[in-house]
Amino acid sequence: MVSNNRLRMVRKEVGMPLSELARRSGTSRQTITNIELKGQVPNGLLMLSICEALKRSPDEIFFASHVNHG
């Protein structure tokens, strides 16, 4: 399951402005905003470009890994 809410958190964690992530990913600011806030799911190539720009794996940014140990 894709979880886009972590993209914004990771982007801010690494100190990258939205416009810089868009530039490095080869997409528009609006597309990054749509992914972060509106739940748009990026295609595989864009997902990899975003991960490369942030130096993180797709699992760290896009895929939920919550495990209930209770």
C-alpha positions as CSV (number, residue, x, y, z in Angstrom):
1,M,0.0,0.0,0.0
2,V,1.4,3.4,-1.0
3,S,1.5,6.0,1.9
4,N,2.3,9.5,0.6
5,N,2.1,11.2,3.9
6,R,5.8,10.4,4.6
7,L,7.1,12.2,1.5
8,R,6.5,15.6,3.1
9,M,8.0,14.5,6.4
10,V,11.2,13.1,4.7
11,R,11.5,16.2,2.4
12,K,11.4,18.5,5.4
13,E,13.7,16.2,7.4
14,V,16.4,16.5,4.7
15,G,15.8,20.3,4.4
16,M,14.8,20.2,0.8
17,P,12.3,22.9,-0.5
18,L,9.4,21.6,-2.5
19,S,10.6,23.5,-5.6
20,E,14.1,21.8,-5.3
21,L,12.6,18.4,-5.0
22,A,10.4,19.1,-8.1
23,R,13.5,20.3,-10.0
24,R,15.6,17.3,-9.1
25,S,12.8,14.9,-9.8
26,G,12.0,16.4,-13.2
27,T,8.5,17.3,-12.4
28,S,6.4,20.3,-11.3
29,R,5.9,21.7,-7.8
30,Q,2.2,21.0,-8.3
31,T,2.8,17.3,-8.9
32,I,4.9,17.1,-5.7
33,T,2.1,18.9,-3.8
34,N,-0.5,16.6,-5.2
35,I,1.6,13.6,-4.1
36,E,2.2,15.0,-0.6
37,L,-1.2,16.4,0.2
38,K,-3.8,14.9,-2.1
39,G,-2.6,11.3,-2.2
40,Q,-1.7,11.2,-5.9
41,V,0.3,8.0,-6.5
42,P,3.4,8.7,-8.6
43,N,4.3,6.4,-11.5
44,G,7.3,4.1,-10.9
45,L,9.8,6.4,-12.7
46,L,8.8,9.5,-10.8
47,M,8.8,7.5,-7.5
48,L,12.4,6.5,-8.2
49,S,13.4,10.0,-9.2
50,I,11.9,11.4,-5.9
51,C,13.7,8.7,-3.9
52,E,17.0,9.4,-5.7
53,A,16.7,13.2,-5.0
54,L,16.0,12.5,-1.3
55,K,18.6,9.7,-1.1
56,R,16.0,7.4,0.4
57,S,14.5,4.1,-0.6
58,P,10.9,3.8,-1.9
59,D,10.1,1.7,1.2
60,E,11.2,4.6,3.5
61,I,9.0,7.1,1.7
62,F,6.1,5.5,0.0
63,F,5.3,2.1,1.4
64,A,3.7,1.6,4.8
65,S,5.6,-0.7,7.1
66,H,3.6,-0.4,10.2
67,V,3.5,-3.7,12.1
68,N,1.2,-4.2,15.1
69,H,3.2,-5.9,17.8
70,G,0.3,-5.7,20.3
